[in-house]
Amino acid sequence: MYLERVTRSITPPTLLPPTHVGRIRYYIFLKDVLILALGAFGGPQAHMAMLLKYMVCKRKYLTEAELIELNALCQILPGPTSTQTITAIGFKVGGPNLAYLTLLVWIAPAVSIMTIMGLSISYLHQHNIPLNFTRFIQPMAVGFMIYAGYKIGLKVIQNKTSVLLAALAAIITYFLQSPWVTPLILLAGGLVTASQYKKHERLVEKKPLQVQWANFILFLSVAFAAAIIGGITKWLPMRLFENFYRNGSFIFGGGQVLIPLLFTEFVQFKKYLSSQEFLSGLAIAQVVPGPVFSFTAFIGTLSMRKWGIGGELLGSFMATAGIFLPGTFLIFFVYRFWNQLKQYRVIRASLEGINSASVGLIATSAILLFQPMAQSPINAGIVLGTFSLLVFTKIPHPFIILAGLLAGFVL
């Protein structure tokens, strides 16, 4: 804002070279993105409100209708919804180069904090310092997960089909705990409701799709290359990248849906983290601004704790790159023909099943995370109390988690 005022006071905008005017506009845009990255607490819903305030009402980078459409597009695509939305805004304002810078500025604060948290947990583990101070925020994290499922369920569980899909997703993923089951459940849910596309309103005019395939080819090429190189070399950093890239390619519905996949793969299946460490990191992620997907930096750090601090930083980088790149490639690919794609009813219909199945996944994840601590009535009370605070009060999420951490230190 200050830079903009100074520019206007010195030289009329019409006398500035076009490239200079554009460069100043990009700097101001990235400054706005950084402000959002440092103050956007509360997940995609809260992020959407802040995007409306800063990007639409204050700066007018796009209209409210355009923001709503972009958010709808990013909900259909796999990947982090808020990150894809703000990256797409960067694409609209300044093309792909500004979009990549937007991505880096948006994720940098949260990823840095979660990496530091991972390094701290690793240090405590190496020096046999117990994580007793996190004993209250672990059941609180389960309460947050139940609340996330509750909020999503209120929006998407609207008929018998959605109830059935949620129940089946919960049952199947509870008994078949495999990294590959969850994305298949999400795809199956989308196919079920896609077959009911005739319920949606038909658009009168349709224009033929004109698709530029470069970013989609890049998306697939990176996936296959990571899988092949990781399989041949068995190099842990590359295998981590492939794991997170695969997860990022199949996540519909945001960070809450990502948690069950991460827990299944990295705690139950590969045992890179303990359940206690996972829950501690998940709770800390609730007080960190920016994308929920930054939690992956914490997991990547701890997954390579045997490699020393350099390996832990590399693990954080590979996890972060792996989880955020698929959604970025896909939004770059689809955004170019989004106005044509949204004409098709089958696309809009598939989202219903994906969202319904995601509610079941969150329910299963909450149950699995709570089972190790279920014997303590205190833990059950903390879960219920956290959920009640989230539902019936307007206390900011960070304050709830910080209160839990403080109680852990004091008691």
N, C-alpha and C positions, 0 to 999 in steps of 0.2 A: 504494500500500500504506500509506504514512504517513498520507495523508488519510483512508483508510478506518479506520485504528486510532484516529485522533483523533476521528472522528465517533462511533465506538462508545463511546469513553471519556467523551464529554461528554453525549450524548443517546441513549437507547435508540432503535434504528431504528424501532420502532413509533410513537414520538412525533414523528418527523420528518414534515413534509408529503410526500405521495407524489411531487410534482413535484421537491422538493428531493432526495429519495433517488435518483430517477431521474437527475437532473442530475449528482450526484456519481458515480453508476455510469458515466455516459457519459464523464465526464472521466477516470476510471480506465481505461476501455476505450481511449480515444484515447491515453492515456499508454502503454498496452501496445502499441498499434499503432506508436507512434513508436519504442519500444524495438526492435520487430521491424524497422522500416524502417532503423534504424541498424546493425543487427547481422545481418541476413539475407543472408548471402553464399551463392553456389553454385547459384542457379537454383531452379526450382519444386520439385525433389525435396528440397533442403535447406530451402526455405521451408516445405514441408509438415511436416517434422520439428519446426520451431520453432513452427508453429501448433499442433501437437499438444501441445507442451510448455507453451506459454503460455495458449492459448485453451481447451484441454481440461483438462489435468492441473492447472494452477495456478489458473486463474480459473473454469473450468467454465461458460463461456459457452454451450457446447454439448457434446454427447457425442461420443465418438470415432467412433461409427457415423454421426452426422450430419455430422461433418467429412469423412469418407471419401466420403459421398454427395455433399456439396457439391463436393468436388474432382472427382469423376467427372462431375458436371453441367458444371463449367467446362471440362473437357477436351473435352466434346462441343461446347460453344459456341465460336464464333470469339472471339478476343481473348486477353489475357494471363491465363493460368490462375491464377497466384498472386494477382494483383490482383483478379480476379473473386471468388475464394474468400474473401479477407479482406473485400471489400466486401459480399459476401453475409452474412458473419458480422455485420458492422455493421448490415445490414438486419434480421437476426434479432433483434439486441439492442435496436435503437432505431428501426427503420423507415427510410424513405428519406432523411430529413435526416441522421441519423447515418451512413448509408451513404456519402453524398456527402462528409461530413467525413472519414470513414475513408479514402476514396480520396485526398483531398488530403494528409492526413498521411502516408499510405503512400508516395506517389510523390514528395513534395516534396524529401527529401534527395537521392535519386538524380538527379532531374531537375536540381536546382541544381548538383550536381557536374558532370554531363555538359554543362550549359550553360557552366559556367566552363571546362571543357576545350575546348569548341568555340571560345569566345572566345580562349583561349590559342593554339590552332592557327591561328586567323585572324590573330592578331597576328604570329605567327612568319612566316606566309605573306606578309603585307603588308610586312614588313621584310626579306624575302628571307633569313630564317634557316632553314637546312635542318633537316629532321626526322630527321637522322642518329641521334639518340639513341633513336629508335623502331625502328631497323632490325632489332633482335632480336625485339621484341614483335610485329612484323608476321607473320613466319612462326609465331610462337607462337600468334597468334590463329587461324591455319589449323589448328594442332594442336588447339586447343580445339574448333573446329567439327567436326573429324573425331571427336573424343572424344564430342561431343554426339550425332552420328549413330550412333556405335557403341553408346552406352548406350541410345538409343531403339530401335535395331535389335534389340538383345538381347531387348527386351520385346515388340516387335510383329511381327518377322519370324519367323513360326511355321509357315508352310505355303507351298505352291507359289504360291498366289494372291498372298500378301503379297510374295514374292520378285519375282514378275512385275510387280506394281504399282510396287514400288520401282525396279526396273530401267527400266521404261518412263518413269516420272516423271523419272529422271535423264537418260535419252537425249533425251526430248522437250524438256526445259527447257534442255539444253545446246545444242541446235541451233536452238531457237526461243526466243530471248531477248527476251521482251516482258513488260511489267508485267501483261498480262492472262492470260498462259499459266499462271502458277503457281496462281492461285486456281481456274482451270478444271480443272487437274490434280487439285487437292485435292478438288474437288466430284465429279469423275469417279471418283476412288478410293473416295469414300464411297458413291457410287451402285452401284459394282460389288459391294462387300461387303453393302450394304443388301439387294441382291437375294438374298442367302444368309441372310436373317434366320431361316429355319426351323431353323438349327442351334442357335439360342439357346432357352433354356428358356421355355416359355409360362407366364405367370402365370395362376393359376386364376381370380381375380376381377379385373375391370376396371371402373373407374368412368368415366363420361363426363367428357371434359375441360371445364372451366369456365375460359375464357380471358378475361383482361382485356387489351385490345389497346392501351391508351394508350401504353405505352412502346415497343411495336413500331412504332406509327404515328409516334412521335417519332423512332425510329431511322431509318425510311425517309425521313421529311420532311427531316431534317438532311442525309441523303445527297443527295437530289435538289436541295435548296436550295443546298448547297455546289457541286454540279456545275453548276447553272444560273448561279449568281452568278459562279463562277470562269470559266465559259466566256464569259460576256458581258463581264465587266470585265477579264479577263486579269490581274487584280491578283495578284501573286505570293504574298502571304500567304494569300489565299483558295484559290489553286490548291494551295499546300502543305497547307492544312487538308484539302482534298478528297482529295489523294493519300494522306495518312496515314489519313484516315477510311476510304477505300476499302480500303487495306491492312489496317487493323484490323478490317474487316468480313469478311475472308476468311481470317484467320490461324487455323488450327487447330494446336495442338501447342506453343504457347509461343514464346518469343523466338528459339529456334534456327531455327524455320521462318520467322520474320520476316526474318532476315538475307538469305536469297537474294532475296526480293522487293525489299528496300531496295537491295541491290547492283545488281540489274538495272535498277531504275527511276532511282536517283539517281546512280549512277556510270556505268553503261554507256549508258543511254538519255538521260538529261538532263544528265549530266556536271556536276552541281553540286559533286561532290567528286571528288578523285583517288582511285585505288585505294590509294595510300599513306596518305592521310588517313583513308579509310574503315577500313582495317586498324588504324591507330593508335587510332582511337576505339573500335573493336570490342575491342581488347586492353584498353584502359583500362576499358571497361565491365565487364570480368571482375573488377576489384578494387573495384567500386562495389557497396555493399549495396542491397537492394531489387529492384524489377522490372527484368528485362533490357530491357523495352520503353523504358526511360529513354534508351537509345541513340538514340532518335529525336530527343531534344532536341539532341544533338550534331549530327545531320544537319540539323535545322531551322536551327540557328545558322549553320552553314557555308553553307547554301543561300542565305542572305540577307546574306552578308558584304559585298556591294557596297552595301548600304543603311546601312552604319555600325553602331555598337553598338546603337542603338535598333532598327534593323531586325533585327539578329541576335537580340536578346531577343524581338522579336515573332515571328521565325521559330521560336525555341525553344518559345514559348507555343502557336503554331498547330500545330506538329508534335505537341506533347504532348497538347493537347486532341483533335486529330484521331485519334491512335492509341488513346487510352484511352476516349473517349466511346462508341464502338460497343459494346465489350464491357460497359460499365457499363449502357447502355440494355437490352442483351439479357439480362443477368443479372437486372435488375429485372423484366423482362418474364416470363422463364421461371421464375424462382424461385417466383413465386406459384402455379404449377401443376406444379411439379417432381414432387411425389409422384404425380401422375397420369401425367405424361409418361414417367417411367421404366418404366411398365408395358409399353411397346411395344418389341418385339424389333427392329424396323427401326431404331430410334434407337440401340440398343446395337450393332447390327451395323455401321452406317455408320462408326463410330469406327475400326474395324479398317482399312478402306481408306484413311481419311484419314491415320492414323498411318503406314501403310506407304508411301504416296506422299510423306509428309514426309521419310522417310529418304532417298529418292531426291533430293529437293530439296536437302537438306543436302549430299549427296555432290557434286552439280553445283556448288553454291556454293563448296565447298572447292576443287574443281578450278579453277574460274574465278579464285578469289582467289590460288591458288598459281601459276598460269601466268606472271604477270609476273616472278616471282622464281625460276622453275624452273631457270634456267641456273646458279645458284649451288649447288654441293654443300653449302655451309655452311647455306643456308636449308633444304634438304631434311633435313639432319641435325637442325636445330632443330625442324622440324615433327615428325620421328620422336621426338626426345628429349622434347618436350613431351607428345606422346601417351603415351609410355611412362611418364613421371612420373605422369600422370593415372590411368593404368590400374593401375600396379604399386605406387604409393606412396600415402600418405595426406597428402601435403603440401598444405596449404590453397591453393586457387587464387590468392588475392591474393599469397601469398608467391612463387609461381612468376612471376607477371607483374612484381612489383616487382623480382625478381632480374634479369629481362630488361631492365627500364628502367635499373637500376643498371649492368649490363654495358654498355649503350649509352652511358651517360655516361662510364664509365671508359675504355672502349676506343675 
